[in-house]
Amino acid sequence: KDTGYPITVTSISQTIIDCLNNIGLAGGIEELLFALIEVDPDSVIEEDMLECLKLYQKKSLYQRTGFILSQLQEQLNLSDMFFDVCKMGNTTSYLTNPSRCDTYFKEWNVCAPKDVMKEIEKGVYYEF
């Protein structure tokens, strides 16, 4: 007998990619960064994230993923190979609304707010 509502659940890896695909729906860049900092590294499976990236078929998503997660590489135990795959595309992508993006990060071909790195660094070392 069906007594409840069906619940759809995704993996942490898929959720990370989904949030990076639409940062606004993830609560914005600051909320996303704070959430990523709290992720259990054992729950992040890079092969699964690469599969999710492949399903989206968006070079800009690869670039944004590499840009953000490269700042958390050690914390999330991500390999250099993961980031090599994320370095694709030669067009510029925007991390957030283009009007807020004032700095170009050449390694990833990503434009982002200049203070986004400070937010990432602040979050990485923030103790609750």
N, C-alpha and C positions, 0 to 999 in steps of 0.2 A: 504494500500500500504506500503510495506517495503522500507523505505528510508535510513536506517542506518545499521551499523554493529552491530551484536549482542554483548552484553557486559555481561560477566559472573562476578558476584559479590559474594563475600563470606562475612560471618560475621567477625567481629573483633576476636571473639573467635576462629574461624576456621583458620583465618590468623595467629594468634599467634602460634597455634599448627603446622601449615604448616611451619612456619619460624623456629620453634624449631626443626622440623624434618630435615630440611636442612639449617643449619645456614649459610653455604657458599652462598647459593642463596639469603639469607636475607641480604647480604652485609657484613657478618662476625659478630663475636660476639659483637664487639664494636657498630656497627650500630644497631644490634638487641637490645642491651641493651638501647641505646638512644631512639629507637622507643618505646620500652616497657614502658619507663619512661613517655613518652608523651601520652600514651593511656588513654582515658577517662574511669575511673573505672566503670561508669554506662554502658558502652558498653561491658564489659567483663562479660560473663555469664558462670559460672564455670560448670554448667550442660552441656552446649554446648561443652566446652573444653573437658570434660570427654567423651562425645559421640564421638568427633573427635579422641581422644586418642584410644578409643575402636576400631574405624574403622581402624586405622593404625596397630593395633595388634603388637606393638613393645614395649617390656618392657623397652628397653633403652630410648625410647622417653618419657615414663612415668618418668623415673629417671631424665633425662635432664630437663623436664618440672618442676618437683618438685624442683630440685636444683636451677634453675634460678628464678622461680616465688616465691620461699620461701623468697627470698631477697626483694620481692616487695609485700609481703602478705598484709600488712596494706594498702599500697598505692592502691592496686587493689581490696581491700575488699574481699579477698579469705578466705574461711573457713578452719579450721584445717582438716575437713573431706576431702576436696579436696586433701590436702597433704598426708593424710593417704592412699588414693587411689593411689597416685603417688609413694608411697614407695613399689614398687614391684620388684621382681627379686633379685637374689643374685649374678649375674654376674656383672662385672665391665663394665661400658660404658664410652665413651669418649665424652667430650663436644665439642672438636675441634679435629684437626689432632693429632693423638697420639704422634707425635714427639714434639708437643708444650705442651702436658699435663704432668706436672711434680709434681702435688700434688693430693693426693687421699682424697676425702671427704667421709668419712665412712657412714655418715647418709644417703647419696643418692647412694652410690656405684658408684661414678662418679670421673673420673680423669679429671682434668682441669688445665689450666695454673695457677700458684700460684697467679698471680696478677689479675685474673678475678674478685675476690671479691672486690678488690680496684676499678676496673672499674665499678662494680655494685654500690658500695657505693658512688663513685664519681658522678655517674649519678643520683642516688637517691636524692642527696643533691645539685645537680647542678641547678643553677637558670639562666634562659635565660633572 
